[in-house]
Amino acid sequence: MTRSSISFRAATRSLAFALAVLALGFGSAALRSDAAGDDAAPESPSALPVELLVVQAAGHYPVRELHAGRVQSRRVSELGFERAGRLVEVTHDQGDRVEAGVVLARLDTRELRARRREAIAQRERIQAELDLARSTTSRRQQLHETGVLSAQRFDETTYAEQSLDSQRAAAVAAIERLDVQIALSELRAPFAGTLAQRFADEGTVLQPGAPVLRLLEDANLEVHVGIPPSAASRLEPGSLHAIEVEGLAADARLHAILPTIDPDTRTLTAVFHLESREPGIRHGALARVSLESRVTAAGFWVPLSALAEGRRGLWTAYVAVPARTGLTAERRQVEIIHAEADRAFVRGTLADGDRVIAGGVHRIVPGMAVRASSEG
């Protein structure tokens, strides 16, 4: 073998050894890099900062429904006289606030008072005759006991006294009856409230029961709302609810649910008592009550800012998932079941515990590197 051949082989072996050492070095570096990536993937400095929200699975969502109703006074009375007569005075007019027991109107009572004076005179005459009969009975009793007066004559005296006593009682009852008629000639407020309407003026001859004034009890108001039977079954008497009346907010407590279904609306009437008297809330005003019910469904609550419009009526959400270089955005298709002012209840390819990107999804594309600026 020549010297040149030996030198070539030695050079070849040296080159192979050097290449093997370099390969081992690169392999060790790669292993160290993989080990470091397994422990904690370094975040790319160009990763987009995003807010993350951990979603939890839910089995239902609430639905708020508005039901219309009307404000009513607890007591509304059309006031009239129990007897016929001519209206001579109306002391209060519509719009006036009156207290219970105040005289509102009067009928002509001249005839009744004349009859009362006549009945009083008759009672006095009968009283005088009764006093004489009692004196006569006392004297004749002594004569009867001595045998001078017969039993027949004595009984006649006694019965005459009893007859006059009965006549006197009838005269007293007649006076009391006339007193009642005179009292009924004054129309008084049965409760405190406001006069809403006037039906008759002075000089009108009224029949019994003819309305003169309408009185509303405005201190205690209630709201009558038509509720579907399915929703009414979930309401508890005594529960407090928020009610809106002509733009005014008020609290009302459920008093009762009437048992009869309205044939026109097919609803049950729920009666709410207003807890406070607001100046702008009046009888006859329209009201709306907000009631919450639960709908059973599986899904997740996500912010509306976490959704982007997708195809075929679906929506897109992005989830941050681990990668070798940190976190990347992964697209998930969801369907909106229920939406509120700032959040939506969705179902789709989300899973319990997913870290959803809560905002700025218009800047996100699948596979983009992201990093958490905050997480909730």
C-alpha positions in Angstrom: 0.0 0.0 0.0 1.3 3.4 -0.9 1.8 6.3 1.5 -0.8 8.4 -0.3 -3.5 5.8 0.2 -2.8 5.6 3.9 -3.1 9.3 4.3 -6.4 9.5 2.4 -7.9 6.8 4.6 -6.8 8.6 7.8 -8.3 11.9 6.5 -11.6 10.1 5.8 -11.8 8.6 9.3 -11.1 12.1 10.8 -13.9 13.7 8.8 -16.4 11.0 9.7 -15.5 11.4 13.4 -16.0 15.2 13.2 -19.4 14.8 11.5 -20.5 12.3 14.2 -19.5 14.8 16.9 -21.4 17.5 15.2 -24.5 15.3 14.9 -24.4 14.4 18.5 -24.1 18.1 19.4 -27.1 19.1 17.3 -29.1 16.1 18.7 -28.4 17.1 22.3 -29.4 20.7 21.5 -32.6 19.5 20.0 -33.3 17.3 22.9 -32.7 20.2 25.3 -35.0 22.4 23.2 -37.7 19.7 23.2 -37.4 19.3 27.0 -37.6 23.0 27.6 -40.7 23.1 25.3 -42.3 20.3 27.3 -41.8 22.2 30.5 -43.0 25.6 29.4 -43.6 26.6 25.7 -42.0 30.0 25.2 -44.5 32.7 24.0 -43.7 34.3 20.7 -43.0 38.0 21.2 -45.4 38.7 18.3 -48.3 36.9 19.9 -51.5 39.0 20.1 -52.6 39.8 23.7 -56.2 38.7 24.3 -58.6 38.4 27.2 -59.5 34.8 28.0 -62.7 33.6 29.7 -63.0 30.0 31.0 -66.5 28.8 30.1 -68.6 26.4 32.2 -71.3 24.1 31.0 -74.9 25.1 32.0 -78.1 23.2 31.9 -80.6 26.0 31.6 -80.9 29.7 30.8 -83.3 32.4 32.1 -85.9 34.1 29.9 -87.5 37.4 30.8 -91.0 38.0 29.4 -93.0 41.2 29.5 -96.7 41.0 30.1 -99.1 43.9 29.7 -101.7 45.0 32.2 -103.5 48.0 33.6 -103.4 50.0 36.8 -106.6 50.0 38.8 -107.8 51.4 42.1 -108.6 48.7 44.6 -112.0 50.2 45.2 -114.1 52.1 42.5 -117.6 53.1 43.4 -120.3 54.9 41.5 -122.1 56.6 44.3 -125.9 57.1 44.3 -128.8 57.6 46.7 -130.8 54.7 48.0 -134.1 56.7 47.8 -135.7 58.7 45.0 -135.6 62.4 45.3 -134.6 65.8 43.8 -130.9 66.6 43.9 -130.5 70.0 45.6 -126.7 70.2 46.3 -123.4 68.7 45.2 -120.8 69.8 47.6 -117.7 68.4 45.7 -116.9 68.1 42.1 -114.8 65.8 39.9 -111.1 66.0 40.6 -111.6 66.8 44.3 -109.8 64.7 46.9 -112.2 63.7 49.7 -111.9 61.9 53.0 -114.2 59.1 54.2 -117.5 60.2 55.6 -117.6 63.6 53.9 -121.0 64.7 52.5 -120.8 64.8 48.7 -124.4 65.6 47.8 -127.9 66.1 49.3 -131.5 65.4 48.3 -134.5 67.6 49.1 -135.8 66.5 52.5 -138.6 69.0 53.1 -141.3 66.4 52.8 -139.5 64.0 55.0 -139.0 66.5 57.7 -142.7 67.5 57.6 -143.7 63.9 58.0 -141.3 63.5 60.8 -142.9 66.5 62.7 -146.3 64.9 62.1 -145.1 61.6 63.4 -143.7 63.3 66.5 -147.0 65.0 67.2 -148.8 61.7 66.8 -146.4 60.1 69.2 -147.1 62.8 71.8 -150.8 62.4 71.4 -150.5 58.7 71.9 -148.3 59.2 74.9 -150.9 61.5 76.5 -153.6 58.9 76.0 -151.3 56.2 77.3 -150.6 58.2 80.5 -154.4 58.6 81.0 -155.0 54.9 80.4 -152.3 54.0 83.0 -153.9 56.3 85.6 -157.3 54.8 84.8 -155.9 51.2 85.1 -154.4 52.0 88.5 -157.7 53.4 89.9 -159.8 50.6 88.5 -157.4 48.0 89.9 -158.2 49.2 93.4 -162.0 49.1 92.7 -161.5 45.6 91.2 -159.7 44.4 94.3 -162.5 45.7 96.6 -165.2 44.0 94.4 -166.8 47.2 93.2 -165.6 46.8 89.6 -166.2 43.7 87.6 -163.3 41.7 86.0 -164.7 42.4 82.5 -164.4 46.2 83.0 -161.0 45.9 84.5 -159.7 43.7 81.6 -161.0 46.2 79.1 -159.0 49.0 80.8 -155.9 46.9 80.8 -156.1 45.9 77.1 -156.8 49.6 76.2 -153.6 50.6 77.9 -151.6 47.8 76.1 -153.1 49.0 72.7 -152.0 52.6 73.3 -148.5 51.3 74.3 -148.3 49.5 71.0 -149.4 52.5 69.1 -146.8 54.6 70.8 -144.1 52.1 69.8 -145.3 52.2 66.2 -145.1 56.0 66.3 -141.5 55.9 67.6 -140.6 53.4 64.8 -142.1 55.7 62.2 -140.0 58.6 63.5 -136.9 56.4 63.3 -137.7 55.3 59.8 -138.0 58.9 58.7 -134.7 59.7 60.4 -133.1 57.0 58.3 -134.7 58.4 55.1 -133.4 61.8 56.0 -129.9 60.4 56.7 -130.0 58.6 53.4 -130.7 61.9 51.7 -127.0 62.8 52.3 -124.5 61.0 50.0 -121.3 60.4 52.0 -117.9 59.1 50.8 -117.5 55.5 51.8 -113.7 55.7 51.7 -111.0 58.3 51.0 -110.2 59.0 47.3 -110.6 61.2 44.3 -113.9 62.0 42.5 -113.3 60.9 38.9 -116.7 61.8 37.3 -119.9 63.6 38.0 -123.1 62.2 36.5 -125.9 64.5 37.7 -126.5 68.2 38.5 -128.7 70.1 40.9 -132.4 69.9 40.1 -132.3 66.4 38.7 -134.9 64.0 40.0 -133.1 60.8 40.7 -134.3 57.2 40.9 -132.9 54.9 43.6 -129.4 53.8 42.7 -128.8 56.3 40.0 -125.1 57.3 40.0 -124.2 60.8 41.0 -120.4 60.6 41.4 -117.6 58.1 40.8 -115.1 57.7 43.6 -111.6 56.2 43.1 -109.5 55.0 46.0 -106.2 56.3 44.6 -104.2 55.7 47.8 -104.1 52.0 47.2 -103.5 50.9 43.6 -103.1 47.5 42.1 -102.1 46.2 38.7 -104.1 43.5 36.8 -101.9 41.6 34.3 -102.9 38.8 32.0 -100.4 35.9 32.5 -100.3 32.6 30.4 -101.3 29.7 32.6 -97.9 28.1 32.1 -96.1 31.2 33.5 -98.7 31.8 36.2 -98.1 28.3 37.7 -94.6 29.4 38.6 -95.6 32.5 40.5 -95.9 32.5 44.3 -98.3 34.9 46.1 -96.3 37.4 48.1 -93.3 37.5 45.7 -91.9 40.9 44.7 -91.7 41.9 41.0 -90.5 44.9 39.0 -93.3 46.8 37.2 -93.0 49.6 34.6 -95.9 52.1 34.4 -95.7 54.7 31.7 -92.0 54.8 31.9 -91.9 54.8 35.7 -90.4 51.9 37.6 -92.2 50.5 40.7 -92.2 47.4 42.9 -95.3 45.4 43.2 -96.1 42.3 45.3 -98.2 39.5 43.8 -101.5 39.4 45.8 -103.4 36.7 44.0 -104.0 34.9 40.7 -107.6 34.8 39.8 -108.9 31.3 39.0 -110.9 32.1 35.8 -109.3 32.2 32.4 -110.2 35.2 30.3 -112.1 33.9 27.3 -110.7 36.5 24.9 -107.0 36.4 25.9 -106.9 32.9 27.3 -104.8 34.2 30.2 -105.2 34.3 34.0 -105.4 37.6 35.7 -102.6 38.2 38.2 -103.3 41.0 40.8 -100.2 42.9 42.0 -100.3 45.5 44.8 -98.0 48.4 44.4 -95.6 48.8 47.3 -95.3 52.6 46.9 -97.5 55.3 45.5 -95.7 57.1 42.7 -97.2 60.5 41.7 -97.2 59.7 38.0 -99.0 56.3 38.4 -102.7 56.7 38.0 -105.8 54.6 37.6 -106.1 53.2 34.1 -102.4 53.6 33.2 -100.8 50.8 31.1 -98.3 48.7 33.0 -95.8 45.9 32.1 -94.5 43.3 34.5 -91.2 41.5 33.8 -91.3 37.8 34.7 -88.3 35.4 34.6 -88.6 31.7 33.7 -86.0 29.0 33.1 -85.6 27.1 29.8 -83.8 23.7 30.1 -81.0 23.4 27.5 -77.3 22.5 27.5 -74.9 25.2 26.6 -72.4 27.9 27.6 -72.6 31.6 28.5 -70.2 33.7 26.4 -69.9 37.5 25.9 -71.3 38.8 22.7 -67.9 40.3 22.0 -66.5 36.7 21.8 -68.7 35.9 18.7 -68.2 36.6 15.1 -70.8 35.9 12.4 -70.2 32.7 10.5 -71.9 30.8 7.8 -75.4 29.3 7.5 -76.7 31.0 10.6 -73.9 29.8 12.8 -71.4 31.9 14.8 -67.7 31.6 15.4 -65.9 31.6 18.7 -62.1 31.3 19.2 -60.5 29.1 21.9 -56.9 29.5 23.0 -55.2 26.1 23.0 -51.6 25.2 23.9 -49.0 24.9 21.2 -45.2 24.4 21.1 -44.7 28.1 20.8 -47.3 29.2 23.3 -51.1 29.6 22.6 -52.8 29.6 19.3 -56.4 30.5 18.4 -58.6 27.6 17.3 -62.0 28.2 15.7 -65.2 26.7 17.1 -68.7 26.8 15.5 -71.6 27.7 17.8 -75.3 28.4 17.6 -76.9 31.2 19.6 -79.9 29.8 21.6 -80.6 32.9 23.6 -79.1 36.4 23.6 -79.2 39.2 26.2 -77.8 42.7 26.3 -74.1 41.7 26.6 -74.0 37.9 26.6 -75.4 34.9 24.7 -76.2 31.3 25.6 -74.7 29.1 22.9 -74.2 25.4 22.0 -71.8 23.8 19.6 -68.2 22.5 19.7 -67.2 24.2 22.9 -66.2 22.0 25.9 -66.4 22.6 29.6 -63.3 24.5 30.7 -62.4 25.9 27.3 -60.5 29.3 27.4 -62.6 31.4 25.0 -61.1 34.6 23.6 -63.5 37.2 25.0 -63.0 40.1 22.6 -61.4 41.4 19.5 -62.3 38.4 17.5 -62.3 40.4 14.3 -58.5 40.4 14.5 -58.2 36.6 15.0 -57.6 34.0 12.4 -57.2 30.3 13.1 -53.7 29.3 14.1 -52.7 32.8 15.2 -50.4 33.0 18.1 -52.0 34.6 21.1 -51.1 35.3 24.8 -53.3 35.9 27.8 -53.5 39.6 28.9 -56.1 38.6 31.5 -58.1 35.5 32.3 -61.3 35.0 34.2 
